[in-house]
Amino acid sequence: MLFKSLKLYPNQELALESFLPDLVDFGYSRQEQVFAEGDFSLRGGIVDIFPVSFELPIRIELDNEKVHSIKAFDPANGQGLWQHNIVIILPHKKSSGTRSASFREEFPLKNFLDLHPGDFVVHSQHGIGKFQGIQKIKLKGALKDHLVVEYDQGEKLYVPIDAMHLVQKYIAFAARKPKLYRLGNKEWLRVKERTRKGIQKLAWELLSLQAIRLASTGFKFSADTQWQEDFERTFPYTETPDQVKATAEVKSDMESAKPMDRLLCGDVGYGKTEVAMRAAFKAVMDNKQVAYLVPTTILAEQHYKNFTARLKNFPVNVQMLSRFKTKAQADEIVKNLHQGGVDIVIGTHRLLSADVNFKNLGLVIVDEEQRFGVKAKEQLKKLKNTIDFLVLTATPIPRTLYMSLMGAKDFSVINTSPLNRLPIKTVVVEYDTDLITQAIKRELARQGQVFFLHNRIRDLEKIKDKIARNLPDSVRMAVAHGQMPAKLLEQIMSDFISGQIDVLVSTMIIESGIDIPNANTIIVNNAQMFGLSDLHQLRGRVGRFNRAAYAYFLIPRDQSLLLEADAKKRLQAIQEHSDLGAGFNIAMEDLEIRGAGNLLGQQQHGFISAVGFDLYCRLLKEAIVNFKKAGVFDETHN
């Protein structure tokens, strides 16, 4: 039932004895009155439902077993508001479906990933078992919640909630199931000790890398100027506490003599760009040039416009280098970069071309590193010894995340959502023309705009025409894709940003960073074809404003049972992790689903499989701390 939907319309035959159980299967719960998504109630021949993705509940009036009318109503007073010609009921995400309840409650385990019954877990003292849920056990005359972990031959371990930090979900980036251990058997202790010794070599390498970084000498930027303060006051929003903290960490790095190598991890729309802008301005105040590397031409264009608007009262020369520029324009920008006439350049991988040379490069900012290929990353590495680096990401790639967790890379996190930001209502459902029409009409009725993503250029126009057939002629639609002439694509995106297009039917070119506060519905066709971090990035194109936003991920009709296992996991994960700040959880789910491959060499991969990722991280940190305590790496020069 996960990706199905129920349709309701006037004059429909509706048997309550089958319809109400369907609602329960969809995750809805019966209440005296409906107040929140997922509620329904029954009074005689009237059924009230608050469907997923609706801003108001609906009232279905039945005449015998036929739908007489469907109306939206105000839950505060029960007053009917307007008639619906068709309503599509989507599954509601249960908070207690696969999890114990006591455990788009009382003891949320958020350390990397939540636990579900049936998950493999690692107890640091007893090894790998299977989590079976929560059970109340009488202890010293009182009932206390315990995690139940099943081991080999059905043995069970009951872990008190206050000791649950000893239990973590088993993640090993391998498809095969892990071996369960026997309780009281010394084999687990031997495996753990072998792993502890094996990762000491890696700990040494990481500390060596860190020591080299600390010993390297880069440019020591000056303290903030008055202009810096003036520039930061032009930010039109109130900074979140995490933005303030991240900015301070970045500035501290820049003002030290060692080259900065910092990962800034914050969910989509959480304000990473503002931190990067302030770092760029600081660099320019010391007559250094800044290269801001982004994965798409559209994102380069948007950043360029934002930088230009924010810097209009300052003598800072900002340029953009992408295919939106003619060859003559690009040649002029490259020449000025070499001569020092350009202070900040924003661009795609074109910035890494052999003909691009800087007079005095001081800071490189990389937006969404995982979107760049191996060749681009190798080019970037060559710059890292003496130049400050700031990498921005919503879903960090496994190796970058790993290196940050281990302390080989400095790590800042923006977890605080912007003021008035709402979670994006996320729905995974089979393709349905009526659903698409309903979603678009609802968005347009509140003067909003819609993204419809179909990642195949050859039938984009056909898809646009198919959608348009069910919409009024007044709806303004356009198509956008990366093979268009640059000027035409630039014009279409400009028209969409300015509100002259209602529905944009496009490919993946909109994936990264496009910030259009008025577009708050996105519909993604063939969602099973996308990676988990891609789905998360696409969802982040909406919800940039203080109104409810919707993300519909469509799969082919009648295909839910035929989807490959990994595709199902990705779709379930994107629907489950729809809360504000879900990017880190998404990254960890992504690690688990697709595996990290040869994360840090074959031997280390084997160790991760033996004890699970979390315990592996703990043992590695322990080794690093021990080496430092022993004074092997003297950091007094820092």
DAZI-V793896 format. One record per residue. N is the residue number from 1. SS is DSSP state (helix for helix, strand for strand, loop for the rest). D_FIRST is the distance of its C-alpha to the first C-alpha in Angstrom with 2 decimals. Layout:
n=N ss=SS d_first=D_FIRST
n=N ss=SS d_first=D_FIRST
This chain:
n=1 ss=loop d_first=0.00
n=2 ss=loop d_first=3.83
n=3 ss=loop d_first=5.78
n=4 ss=loop d_first=5.28
n=5 ss=strand d_first=8.06
n=6 ss=strand d_first=10.24
n=7 ss=strand d_first=13.91
n=8 ss=strand d_first=16.93
n=9 ss=loop d_first=20.54
n=10 ss=loop d_first=23.92
n=11 ss=loop d_first=24.93
n=12 ss=loop d_first=21.38
n=13 ss=strand d_first=21.11
n=14 ss=loop d_first=18.81
n=15 ss=loop d_first=18.79
n=16 ss=helix d_first=18.27
n=17 ss=helix d_first=17.79
n=18 ss=helix d_first=14.39
n=19 ss=helix d_first=13.58
n=20 ss=helix d_first=14.30
n=21 ss=helix d_first=12.09
n=22 ss=helix d_first=9.10
n=23 ss=helix d_first=10.55
n=24 ss=helix d_first=10.91
n=25 ss=helix d_first=7.37
n=26 ss=loop d_first=6.92
n=27 ss=loop d_first=9.90
n=28 ss=loop d_first=12.68
n=29 ss=strand d_first=15.80
n=30 ss=strand d_first=18.52
n=31 ss=loop d_first=21.89
n=32 ss=loop d_first=25.34
n=33 ss=loop d_first=25.18
n=34 ss=loop d_first=22.78
n=35 ss=loop d_first=24.09
n=36 ss=loop d_first=21.38
n=37 ss=loop d_first=18.00
n=38 ss=loop d_first=15.33
n=39 ss=strand d_first=17.93
n=40 ss=strand d_first=18.16
n=41 ss=strand d_first=21.09
n=42 ss=strand d_first=22.40
n=43 ss=strand d_first=26.10
n=44 ss=loop d_first=27.23
n=45 ss=loop d_first=26.00
n=46 ss=strand d_first=24.77
n=47 ss=strand d_first=21.26
n=48 ss=strand d_first=21.30
n=49 ss=strand d_first=18.23
n=50 ss=loop d_first=18.44
n=51 ss=loop d_first=15.59
n=52 ss=loop d_first=14.75
n=53 ss=loop d_first=17.43
n=54 ss=loop d_first=19.71
n=55 ss=loop d_first=23.19
n=56 ss=loop d_first=23.74
n=57 ss=strand d_first=21.85
n=58 ss=strand d_first=21.78
n=59 ss=strand d_first=23.39
n=60 ss=strand d_first=22.37
n=61 ss=strand d_first=25.42
n=62 ss=strand d_first=25.04
n=63 ss=strand d_first=27.90
n=64 ss=loop d_first=27.27
n=65 ss=loop d_first=23.78
n=66 ss=strand d_first=24.17
n=67 ss=strand d_first=23.25
n=68 ss=strand d_first=26.72
n=69 ss=strand d_first=26.06
n=70 ss=strand d_first=23.70
n=71 ss=strand d_first=25.63
n=72 ss=strand d_first=25.30
n=73 ss=strand d_first=27.37
n=74 ss=loop d_first=29.13
n=75 ss=loop d_first=27.82
n=76 ss=loop d_first=31.36
n=77 ss=loop d_first=33.06
n=78 ss=loop d_first=30.53
n=79 ss=loop d_first=32.29
n=80 ss=strand d_first=30.51
n=81 ss=strand d_first=30.72
n=82 ss=strand d_first=29.45
n=83 ss=strand d_first=27.67
n=84 ss=loop d_first=24.33
n=85 ss=loop d_first=24.19
n=86 ss=loop d_first=20.45
n=87 ss=strand d_first=17.76
n=88 ss=strand d_first=14.28
n=89 ss=strand d_first=11.97
n=90 ss=strand d_first=9.89
n=91 ss=loop d_first=7.83
n=92 ss=loop d_first=10.78
n=93 ss=loop d_first=11.68
n=94 ss=loop d_first=12.84
n=95 ss=loop d_first=16.33
n=96 ss=loop d_first=16.49
n=97 ss=loop d_first=13.20
n=98 ss=loop d_first=14.71
n=99 ss=loop d_first=18.14
n=100 ss=loop d_first=20.74
n=101 ss=loop d_first=21.22
n=102 ss=loop d_first=24.98
n=103 ss=loop d_first=24.87
n=104 ss=loop d_first=16.94
n=105 ss=loop d_first=24.59
n=106 ss=loop d_first=28.05
n=107 ss=loop d_first=28.27
n=108 ss=loop d_first=26.16
n=109 ss=loop d_first=26.97
n=110 ss=loop d_first=27.15
n=111 ss=loop d_first=29.57
n=112 ss=loop d_first=27.96
n=113 ss=loop d_first=24.39
n=114 ss=loop d_first=22.65
n=115 ss=loop d_first=22.27
n=116 ss=loop d_first=19.22
n=117 ss=loop d_first=19.82
n=118 ss=loop d_first=20.21
n=119 ss=loop d_first=21.71
n=120 ss=strand d_first=25.19
n=121 ss=strand d_first=27.84
n=122 ss=strand d_first=31.56
n=123 ss=strand d_first=34.08
n=124 ss=loop d_first=37.20
n=125 ss=loop d_first=39.49
n=126 ss=loop d_first=37.57
n=127 ss=strand d_first=35.46
n=128 ss=strand d_first=31.95
n=129 ss=strand d_first=29.74
n=130 ss=strand d_first=26.15
n=131 ss=strand d_first=24.91
n=132 ss=strand d_first=23.76
n=133 ss=strand d_first=23.40
n=134 ss=strand d_first=25.97
n=135 ss=strand d_first=28.43
n=136 ss=strand d_first=31.31
n=137 ss=strand d_first=34.62
n=138 ss=strand d_first=37.99
n=139 ss=strand d_first=40.37
n=140 ss=loop d_first=43.88
n=141 ss=loop d_first=43.07
n=142 ss=strand d_first=39.97
n=143 ss=strand d_first=36.24
n=144 ss=strand d_first=34.86
n=145 ss=strand d_first=31.46
n=146 ss=strand d_first=31.42
n=147 ss=strand d_first=29.08
n=148 ss=strand d_first=28.66
n=149 ss=strand d_first=29.10
n=150 ss=strand d_first=29.27
n=151 ss=loop d_first=31.84
n=152 ss=helix d_first=33.14
n=153 ss=helix d_first=33.84
n=154 ss=helix d_first=31.67
n=155 ss=loop d_first=34.01
n=156 ss=strand d_first=32.64
n=157 ss=strand d_first=33.86
n=158 ss=strand d_first=33.50
n=159 ss=strand d_first=33.90
n=160 ss=strand d_first=35.00
n=161 ss=helix d_first=33.19
n=162 ss=helix d_first=36.49
n=163 ss=helix d_first=36.54
n=164 ss=helix d_first=32.97
n=165 ss=helix d_first=34.49
n=166 ss=helix d_first=35.41
n=167 ss=strand d_first=31.78
n=168 ss=strand d_first=29.76
n=169 ss=strand d_first=26.61
n=170 ss=loop d_first=27.74
n=171 ss=loop d_first=27.45
n=172 ss=loop d_first=29.52
n=173 ss=loop d_first=28.25
n=174 ss=loop d_first=28.27
n=175 ss=loop d_first=25.62
n=176 ss=loop d_first=27.16
n=177 ss=loop d_first=26.53
n=178 ss=loop d_first=29.50
n=179 ss=loop d_first=31.97
n=180 ss=loop d_first=31.89
n=181 ss=loop d_first=35.33
n=182 ss=loop d_first=37.41
n=183 ss=loop d_first=38.39
n=184 ss=loop d_first=42.10
n=185 ss=loop d_first=42.43
n=186 ss=loop d_first=44.48
n=187 ss=helix d_first=42.58
n=188 ss=helix d_first=40.25
n=189 ss=helix d_first=43.34
n=190 ss=helix d_first=44.87
n=191 ss=helix d_first=41.81
n=192 ss=helix d_first=41.70
n=193 ss=helix d_first=45.45
n=194 ss=helix d_first=45.35
n=195 ss=helix d_first=42.70
n=196 ss=helix d_first=44.77
n=197 ss=helix d_first=47.81
n=198 ss=helix d_first=45.98
n=199 ss=loop d_first=44.65
n=200 ss=helix d_first=48.11
n=201 ss=helix d_first=49.00
n=202 ss=helix d_first=46.07
n=203 ss=helix d_first=47.03
n=204 ss=helix d_first=50.53
n=205 ss=helix d_first=49.33
n=206 ss=helix d_first=47.22
n=207 ss=helix d_first=50.17
n=208 ss=helix d_first=52.49
n=209 ss=helix d_first=50.32
n=210 ss=helix d_first=50.28
n=211 ss=helix d_first=54.04
n=212 ss=helix d_first=54.66
n=213 ss=helix d_first=52.72
n=214 ss=helix d_first=54.68
n=215 ss=helix d_first=57.92
n=216 ss=loop d_first=57.25
n=217 ss=loop d_first=59.01
n=218 ss=loop d_first=57.43
n=219 ss=loop d_first=58.46
n=220 ss=loop d_first=58.85
n=221 ss=loop d_first=57.78
n=222 ss=loop d_first=59.77
n=223 ss=loop d_first=58.66
n=224 ss=loop d_first=57.05
n=225 ss=loop d_first=59.35
n=226 ss=helix d_first=59.75
n=227 ss=helix d_first=58.06
n=228 ss=helix d_first=55.00
n=229 ss=helix d_first=54.83
n=230 ss=helix d_first=55.37
n=231 ss=helix d_first=52.60
n=232 ss=helix d_first=50.07
n=233 ss=loop d_first=50.92
n=234 ss=loop d_first=49.64
n=235 ss=loop d_first=46.01
n=236 ss=loop d_first=44.65
n=237 ss=loop d_first=42.27
n=238 ss=loop d_first=42.79
n=239 ss=loop d_first=42.28
n=240 ss=loop d_first=39.77
n=241 ss=helix d_first=41.34
n=242 ss=helix d_first=39.57
n=243 ss=helix d_first=40.91
n=244 ss=helix d_first=44.38
n=245 ss=helix d_first=44.10
n=246 ss=helix d_first=42.84
n=247 ss=helix d_first=45.61
n=248 ss=helix d_first=48.20
n=249 ss=helix d_first=47.04
n=250 ss=helix d_first=47.25
n=251 ss=helix d_first=50.68
n=252 ss=helix d_first=51.93
n=253 ss=helix d_first=51.01
n=254 ss=helix d_first=52.77
n=255 ss=loop d_first=55.87
n=256 ss=loop d_first=56.21
n=257 ss=loop d_first=58.07
n=258 ss=loop d_first=55.23
n=259 ss=loop d_first=52.88
n=260 ss=loop d_first=49.58
n=261 ss=strand d_first=46.43
n=262 ss=strand d_first=43.68
n=263 ss=strand d_first=39.90
n=264 ss=strand d_first=38.56
n=265 ss=strand d_first=34.87
n=266 ss=strand d_first=33.20
n=267 ss=loop d_first=29.87
n=268 ss=loop d_first=29.68
n=269 ss=loop d_first=31.90
n=270 ss=loop d_first=33.52
n=271 ss=loop d_first=37.03
n=272 ss=helix d_first=37.89
n=273 ss=helix d_first=39.80
n=274 ss=helix d_first=42.17
n=275 ss=helix d_first=43.13
n=276 ss=helix d_first=43.78
n=277 ss=helix d_first=45.88
n=278 ss=helix d_first=48.04
n=279 ss=helix d_first=48.60
n=280 ss=helix d_first=49.57
n=281 ss=helix d_first=52.01
n=282 ss=helix d_first=53.55
n=283 ss=helix d_first=54.18
n=284 ss=helix d_first=55.84
n=285 ss=helix d_first=58.10
n=286 ss=loop d_first=59.63
n=287 ss=loop d_first=60.16
n=288 ss=loop d_first=57.38
n=289 ss=strand d_first=55.04
n=290 ss=strand d_first=51.23
n=291 ss=strand d_first=48.77
n=292 ss=strand d_first=45.24
n=293 ss=strand d_first=42.97
n=294 ss=loop d_first=39.64
n=295 ss=loop d_first=37.19
n=296 ss=loop d_first=37.17
n=297 ss=helix d_first=39.86
n=298 ss=helix d_first=37.95
n=299 ss=helix d_first=37.66
n=300 ss=helix d_first=41.35
n=301 ss=helix d_first=42.22
n=302 ss=helix d_first=40.38
n=303 ss=helix d_first=41.96
n=304 ss=helix d_first=45.30
n=305 ss=helix d_first=45.13
n=306 ss=helix d_first=44.17
n=307 ss=helix d_first=46.95
n=308 ss=helix d_first=49.45
n=309 ss=helix d_first=48.74
n=310 ss=helix d_first=49.00
n=311 ss=loop d_first=52.15
n=312 ss=loop d_first=54.02
n=313 ss=loop d_first=56.65
n=314 ss=loop d_first=57.28
n=315 ss=loop d_first=59.30
n=316 ss=loop d_first=56.43
n=317 ss=loop d_first=55.86
n=318 ss=strand d_first=52.16
n=319 ss=strand d_first=51.24
n=320 ss=strand d_first=48.21
n=321 ss=strand d_first=48.21
n=322 ss=loop d_first=45.53
n=323 ss=loop d_first=45.38
n=324 ss=loop d_first=45.67
n=325 ss=loop d_first=49.33
n=326 ss=loop d_first=51.91
n=327 ss=helix d_first=53.84
n=328 ss=helix d_first=56.88
n=329 ss=helix d_first=54.96
n=330 ss=helix d_first=53.34
n=331 ss=helix d_first=56.76
n=332 ss=helix d_first=58.27
n=333 ss=helix d_first=55.59
n=334 ss=helix d_first=56.05
n=335 ss=helix d_first=59.82
n=336 ss=helix d_first=59.54
n=337 ss=helix d_first=57.26
n=338 ss=helix d_first=59.96
n=339 ss=helix d_first=62.70
n=340 ss=loop d_first=60.86
n=341 ss=loop d_first=60.50
n=342 ss=loop d_first=56.71
n=343 ss=loop d_first=55.44
n=344 ss=strand d_first=51.65
n=345 ss=strand d_first=49.90
n=346 ss=strand d_first=46.19
n=347 ss=strand d_first=44.82
n=348 ss=loop d_first=42.51
n=349 ss=helix d_first=43.50
n=350 ss=helix d_first=46.59
n=351 ss=helix d_first=48.07
n=352 ss=helix d_first=48.25
n=353 ss=loop d_first=50.36
n=354 ss=loop d_first=53.77
n=355 ss=loop d_first=55.68
n=356 ss=loop d_first=54.24
n=357 ss=loop d_first=56.69
n=358 ss=loop d_first=57.05
n=359 ss=loop d_first=60.35
n=360 ss=loop d_first=59.15
n=361 ss=strand d_first=55.44
n=362 ss=strand d_first=54.53
n=363 ss=strand d_first=50.75
n=364 ss=strand d_first=47.73
n=365 ss=strand d_first=44.34
n=366 ss=strand d_first=41.30
n=367 ss=strand d_first=38.07
n=368 ss=loop d_first=34.88
n=369 ss=helix d_first=36.74
n=370 ss=helix d_first=33.77
n=371 ss=helix d_first=33.93
n=372 ss=loop d_first=37.43
n=373 ss=loop d_first=38.40
n=374 ss=helix d_first=40.56
n=375 ss=helix d_first=43.74
n=376 ss=helix d_first=43.31
n=377 ss=helix d_first=42.70
n=378 ss=helix d_first=45.83
n=379 ss=helix d_first=47.82
n=380 ss=helix d_first=46.69
n=381 ss=helix d_first=47.70
n=382 ss=loop d_first=51.25
n=383 ss=loop d_first=51.55
n=384 ss=loop d_first=50.33
n=385 ss=loop d_first=53.59
n=386 ss=loop d_first=55.42
n=387 ss=loop d_first=53.04
n=388 ss=strand d_first=50.63
n=389 ss=strand d_first=46.92
n=390 ss=strand d_first=43.99
n=391 ss=strand d_first=40.47
n=392 ss=strand d_first=37.65
n=393 ss=strand d_first=33.98
n=394 ss=loop d_first=30.61
n=395 ss=loop d_first=29.01
n=396 ss=loop d_first=31.97
n=397 ss=loop d_first=32.20
n=398 ss=helix d_first=32.32
n=399 ss=helix d_first=36.07
n=400 ss=helix d_first=36.96
n=401 ss=helix d_first=34.75
n=402 ss=helix d_first=36.21
n=403 ss=helix d_first=39.78
n=404 ss=helix d_first=39.34
n=405 ss=helix d_first=38.01
n=406 ss=loop d_first=40.98
n=407 ss=loop d_first=43.50
n=408 ss=loop d_first=44.70
n=409 ss=loop d_first=43.52
n=410 ss=strand d_first=43.86
n=411 ss=strand d_first=40.62
n=412 ss=strand d_first=39.97
n=413 ss=strand d_first=36.72
n=414 ss=strand d_first=35.84
n=415 ss=loop d_first=33.24
n=416 ss=loop d_first=34.33
n=417 ss=loop d_first=32.37
n=418 ss=loop d_first=34.64
n=419 ss=loop d_first=35.63
n=420 ss=loop d_first=33.18
n=421 ss=loop d_first=30.41
n=422 ss=loop d_first=26.88
n=423 ss=loop d_first=23.65
n=424 ss=strand d_first=21.71
n=425 ss=strand d_first=18.48
n=426 ss=strand d_first=16.04
n=427 ss=strand d_first=12.85
n=428 ss=strand d_first=10.97
n=429 ss=strand d_first=9.62
n=430 ss=strand d_first=10.53
n=431 ss=loop d_first=14.22
n=432 ss=loop d_first=15.15
n=433 ss=helix d_first=18.86
n=434 ss=helix d_first=18.62
n=435 ss=helix d_first=16.60
n=436 ss=helix d_first=19.23
n=437 ss=helix d_first=22.01
n=438 ss=helix d_first=20.89
n=439 ss=helix d_first=20.64
n=440 ss=helix d_first=24.03
n=441 ss=helix d_first=25.75
n=442 ss=helix d_first=24.83
n=443 ss=helix d_first=26.25
n=444 ss=helix d_first=29.31
n=445 ss=helix d_first=29.92
n=446 ss=loop d_first=30.74
n=447 ss=loop d_first=32.95
n=448 ss=loop d_first=30.65
n=449 ss=strand d_first=29.91
n=450 ss=strand d_first=26.93
n=451 ss=strand d_first=26.34
n=452 ss=strand d_first=24.44
n=453 ss=strand d_first=24.38
n=454 ss=loop d_first=24.47
n=455 ss=loop d_first=26.21
n=456 ss=loop d_first=28.09
n=457 ss=helix d_first=31.48
n=458 ss=helix d_first=32.22
n=459 ss=helix d_first=29.70
n=460 ss=helix d_first=29.60
n=461 ss=helix d_first=31.85
n=462 ss=helix d_first=29.80
n=463 ss=helix d_first=26.62
n=464 ss=helix d_first=28.80
n=465 ss=helix d_first=30.13
n=466 ss=helix d_first=26.74
n=467 ss=helix d_first=25.63
n=468 ss=helix d_first=29.11
n=469 ss=loop d_first=29.03
n=470 ss=loop d_first=26.73
n=471 ss=loop d_first=28.68
n=472 ss=loop d_first=32.20
n=473 ss=loop d_first=35.10
n=474 ss=loop d_first=36.10
n=475 ss=loop d_first=33.19
n=476 ss=loop d_first=34.83
n=477 ss=strand d_first=32.93
n=478 ss=strand d_first=34.08
n=479 ss=strand d_first=33.16
n=480 ss=strand d_first=33.97
n=481 ss=loop d_first=34.06
n=482 ss=loop d_first=36.32
n=483 ss=loop d_first=38.44
n=484 ss=loop d_first=39.80
n=485 ss=loop d_first=43.44
n=486 ss=helix d_first=43.65
n=487 ss=helix d_first=45.35
n=488 ss=helix d_first=42.83
n=489 ss=helix d_first=39.86
n=490 ss=helix d_first=41.81
n=491 ss=helix d_first=42.48
n=492 ss=helix d_first=38.88
n=493 ss=helix d_first=37.67
n=494 ss=helix d_first=40.62
n=495 ss=helix d_first=39.74
n=496 ss=helix d_first=36.12
n=497 ss=helix d_first=37.37
n=498 ss=loop d_first=39.92
n=499 ss=loop d_first=37.43
n=500 ss=loop d_first=38.77
n=501 ss=loop d_first=35.46
n=502 ss=loop d_first=32.34
n=503 ss=strand d_first=29.69
n=504 ss=strand d_first=30.31
n=505 ss=strand d_first=28.60
n=506 ss=strand d_first=29.32
n=507 ss=loop d_first=28.81
n=508 ss=helix d_first=28.54
n=509 ss=helix d_first=32.01
n=510 ss=helix d_first=30.66
n=511 ss=loop d_first=28.93
n=512 ss=loop d_first=31.62
n=513 ss=loop d_first=33.35
n=514 ss=loop d_first=33.32
n=515 ss=loop d_first=33.91
n=516 ss=loop d_first=33.57
n=517 ss=loop d_first=33.10
n=518 ss=loop d_first=32.56
n=519 ss=strand d_first=29.53
n=520 ss=strand d_first=26.55
n=521 ss=strand d_first=23.59
n=522 ss=strand d_first=22.55
n=523 ss=strand d_first=20.16
n=524 ss=strand d_first=19.78
n=525 ss=loop d_first=19.17
n=526 ss=loop d_first=18.09
n=527 ss=helix d_first=17.21
n=528 ss=helix d_first=16.44
n=529 ss=helix d_first=20.23
n=530 ss=loop d_first=21.37
n=531 ss=loop d_first=22.46
n=532 ss=helix d_first=21.20
n=533 ss=helix d_first=24.51
n=534 ss=helix d_first=24.48
n=535 ss=helix d_first=21.18
n=536 ss=helix d_first=22.76
n=537 ss=helix d_first=25.97
n=538 ss=helix d_first=24.40
n=539 ss=helix d_first=22.64
n=540 ss=loop d_first=26.13
n=541 ss=loop d_first=27.62
n=542 ss=loop d_first=26.52
n=543 ss=loop d_first=27.04
n=544 ss=loop d_first=30.76
n=545 ss=loop d_first=31.84
n=546 ss=loop d_first=31.72
n=547 ss=loop d_first=29.03
n=548 ss=loop d_first=25.23
n=549 ss=strand d_first=23.77
n=550 ss=strand d_first=20.44
n=551 ss=strand d_first=18.92
n=552 ss=strand d_first=16.28
n=553 ss=strand d_first=15.27
n=554 ss=strand d_first=14.36
n=555 ss=strand d_first=13.31
n=556 ss=loop d_first=14.49
n=557 ss=loop d_first=12.84
n=558 ss=loop d_first=11.11
n=559 ss=loop d_first=11.79
n=560 ss=loop d_first=8.76
n=561 ss=loop d_first=9.64
n=562 ss=loop d_first=13.24
n=563 ss=loop d_first=13.59
n=564 ss=loop d_first=16.34
n=565 ss=helix d_first=15.86
n=566 ss=helix d_first=17.82
n=567 ss=helix d_first=15.98
n=568 ss=helix d_first=12.65
n=569 ss=helix d_first=14.85
n=570 ss=helix d_first=16.48
n=571 ss=helix d_first=13.52
n=572 ss=helix d_first=12.22
n=573 ss=helix d_first=15.92
n=574 ss=helix d_first=16.64
n=575 ss=helix d_first=13.98
n=576 ss=helix d_first=15.21
n=577 ss=loop d_first=18.85
n=578 ss=loop d_first=19.29
n=579 ss=loop d_first=22.21
n=580 ss=loop d_first=25.74
n=581 ss=loop d_first=27.40
n=582 ss=loop d_first=24.38
n=583 ss=helix d_first=26.34
n=584 ss=helix d_first=27.82
n=585 ss=helix d_first=24.57
n=586 ss=helix d_first=23.18
n=587 ss=helix d_first=26.36
n=588 ss=helix d_first=25.98
n=589 ss=helix d_first=22.35
n=590 ss=helix d_first=23.69
n=591 ss=helix d_first=26.48
n=592 ss=helix d_first=24.24
n=593 ss=helix d_first=21.86
n=594 ss=helix d_first=24.56
n=595 ss=loop d_first=27.44
n=596 ss=loop d_first=30.75
n=597 ss=loop d_first=32.62
n=598 ss=loop d_first=36.29
n=599 ss=loop d_first=36.11
n=600 ss=loop d_first=39.73
n=601 ss=loop d_first=41.09
n=602 ss=helix d_first=40.17
n=603 ss=helix d_first=41.85
n=604 ss=helix d_first=40.03
n=605 ss=helix d_first=36.70
n=606 ss=helix d_first=37.63
n=607 ss=helix d_first=38.47
n=608 ss=helix d_first=35.12
n=609 ss=helix d_first=33.40
n=610 ss=helix d_first=35.81
n=611 ss=helix d_first=35.25
n=612 ss=loop d_first=32.21
n=613 ss=helix d_first=32.47
n=614 ss=helix d_first=33.16
n=615 ss=helix d_first=35.97
n=616 ss=helix d_first=37.33
n=617 ss=helix d_first=37.62
n=618 ss=helix d_first=39.35
n=619 ss=helix d_first=41.79
n=620 ss=helix d_first=42.57
n=621 ss=helix d_first=43.29
n=622 ss=helix d_first=45.45
n=623 ss=helix d_first=47.43
n=624 ss=helix d_first=47.93
n=625 ss=helix d_first=49.20
n=626 ss=helix d_first=51.53
n=627 ss=helix d_first=53.04
n=628 ss=helix d_first=53.64
n=629 ss=helix d_first=55.21
n=630 ss=loop d_first=57.49
n=631 ss=loop d_first=58.74
n=632 ss=loop d_first=57.92
n=633 ss=loop d_first=56.71
n=634 ss=loop d_first=59.12
n=635 ss=loop d_first=57.59
n=636 ss=loop d_first=60.77
n=637 ss=loop d_first=61.12
n=638 ss=loop d_first=58.05
